[in-house]
Amino acid sequence: MAAAVPCAQAPDPRPGTPPPSHQALRQAIAALERTDGGARSGVSAVSTGCAVIDAALPWGGLPCGHVHEIMAPDSSGAGLGFVAHLSAQFSIADRRDVMSRGNPCAVMSRGNPCAVIWCGRTDDLYAPGLAAFGLDPARLILAEARDTDTIAWILEEAAASGAPAAAVGMVSPGARGLGDTALRRLQLAAERGGVAVLLVRAEHGVADTRTQARGPVTTRWRVAPLAVPQADPGAALAAPVWQLDLVRCRGGRPARWTVQPVPESSLPSFSNSRTIDHDSALDRGPAAHRLAVVSAPGDGPPAPPAHTRVSRAAG
Amino acid sequence: MATRHAVHGAERIAAVDTRAARAGVHPGQPLTHARAVCPALEAVPADPPADARLLGALARWCTRATPWARTDGADGLLLDISGCAHLFGGEAILLADLLDRLAADGFAVRGALAGTVGAAWALARLAPKDRPIINPGAEAHRAALARLPTAALRLDAATVDGLARMGLKRIEDLYGVARAPLTKRFGDGVLARLDAALGRRDEPVDPAAPAEPLLARRAFAEPIGTIDDIEAGLAGLLETLCADLEHRALGARRLVFALHRVDGGVSQASVGTVRPVRDPVRLARLFRDALNTLDAGFGADVLTLWAAAVEPLSGAQADFQADGPDRTAMADLIDRLSARLGQNAVRRIELRARHVPEHAARPVSVTKPRAPAIDATDQQSRQPRPVRLLAWPQPIDVIAPVPDHPPVAFKWRGHTRRIAAAEGPERIGPEWWLLTPGDADARTSEPRDYYRIEDGDGGRYWVYREGVYRADRPARWYLHGVFA
């Protein structure tokens, strides 16, 4: 892929002028090739609920208007829980963004900025369980689709319309995933509409390495439940612990964390009274959640301990 | 049974049925008197607007006999059957047909057929004989109306009293009276009505304006068959129909598009929306998928577009802010998804105040109107709930200490899993207030003890044992959900 360098930044041979800034050249090339992930072009990003994970992402959070893939084992609900948490973050962030604009007319005319569309085999999703991760059932719209092509069509329509805060597609285990062309079309549609698209791929078995982990998505995650031995066998079960892998990130590096979802306040309260476009719902919403990192992040070999370097410098 | 309404603050009877009338209740009677006369009286509040709508519907139904039909007052129908009687085989048969059909539907109805509006009104309401039919002619009318009271001329109560005080109690008394003094005393009304009833003065019947159907139609000189042509035709029809809808301040909820083929067949496609719409661009997008199902055969030469269901939609003010169209973007998206996937494929969650977990939150169609606001927070259990709830609980093999300890191992999908930690039990009892006495559904009538269990790999499950522990019967365990 050739990038055209603007002629105005060509080196100037006149004496006395400062040399051209390599940084500016790199920035121009990266913006043209889009490898910086749009970090400097004003893409809005939503916090994942954990400061450590946000720091590892080049956008400071998950960017809207991009396609993200989450892989999870089919027999556990960890993937659904993680995606519910992310959907809730997108939904809350959108609401806050609207409220912070400060213009009452903009708020009134915006209809429902926080709805999230989930498509796929939605028969066995249980809303009160998803609500435990902050996803308001009143903001959830389910679209039933059996095959991957229909799921791709629904996600493209939802992303291009720009209406929902996030669009989640659940691909059945064993079904073929979206092809490269479909993913690129989805990416373009997501950029047009500014809607985050989350693709959930369920895998048979806990870790299926045969599953194709390829495709031009912006970030790819893998969630798996971790068994943590309980200190007191008779006590209530603690919050679940997940192993979260950032397998691929455009403009960032892979990483691995062990996280635990923690509600910020007590259980959120929902009621049937909120309609899809009821504006009074903007003043109260589900409680925010965050992901607490249980152990330190690590990728590759650990860094040498700091005190050794200090002693060498002193010596 | 009777209907009551308030007159000057006091409740009075408005209308009665035959059984109440036989018991001695009559309209205008105070409610307390009526209750004293007939203790078993059931008095419901009168609803004049609903009665008016029903009467309008009956008038439209009467157009099966003649196109000139309209309502007359609050409880009557007026039909002009000039030239229609021969289609039914005679005037008597026409009248009998209409009255019999109305009586079969449960209405208490009287009717009459005469040459003038006034005579028909009088005879229908006050004639002693059932279903009189008067042949046209002044003499026949004079004879028929003679014995009726003066109120039969549609005069108001004050005039009728005045005539009665002068000794003119029947219409035949009016025949011989000098006209000038009567006019001077009571005005034009009395003699005008009399002349109209006898046929000396014309009184035409204005038919009720028929509701125009919302239909757009386009015929072509040559039959068309390609998708592009049909789309172009549909776009034109949508423009016309939407202009008509805007004129009437309505929005379409369901549209039916039909191709009338040259071989006489009709191919139809219909589209529904969640909210009333009258934007031709949005409706054209919804039809895009439906057009593929149409079969044009050898070609279609007439296209019709009909609005089957409409709702009021007021005109929207132009938005002064820059971000206006987001309000309808979500509804538009739902409409497009419903058009392709089907009405019941796009759903939202409805929370209900039920203890049984599979009924507490159900997906319902987006088009279903929202239930009235119930505060489900109290009913929502504070206990954690799974993210996936299996539609049918799957029976599993479980090893658990008796009587009600959580399981130590269970087998599901061929894998035996050892339990590392467990929590529970949470007992969810049957909703006895919903079961009928003869309900033999044992599965829903036994309490369930739910346990949250975690196996060695970190997977968390929601299992339950059905029923309390009984030494003589092996316990039945089921897997109901999966936690995150």
Interface residues (C-beta under 8 A of the other chain):
Chain A: S75 S76 G77 A78 L80 G81 F82 A84 N103 C105 A106 S109 R110 G111 N112 P113 A115 I117 T122 D123 D124 L125 Y126 A127 P128 G129 L130 A131 A132 F133 P137 A138 L140 I141 L142 A143 E144 A145 T150 W153 I154 E157 A158 S161 G162 A163 P164 V206 A224 P225 L226 A227 V228 P229 Q230 P233 A236 L237 P240 V241 P261 L267 S269 F270 S271 N272 S273 T275 I276 D277
Chain B: D319 F320 Q321 D323 G324 D326 R327 T328 A329 M330 A331 D332 L333 I334 R336 L337 R340 L341 A345 V346 R347 R348 I349 E350 L351 P357 A360 A361 P363 V366 R370 A371 P372 A373 I374 D375 A376 T377 Q380 S381 R382 P384 R385 P386 V387 R388 L389 L390 A391 R413 A420 A421 A422 E423 R452 E454 D455 G456 D457 G458 G459 R460 G481 V482 F483 A484
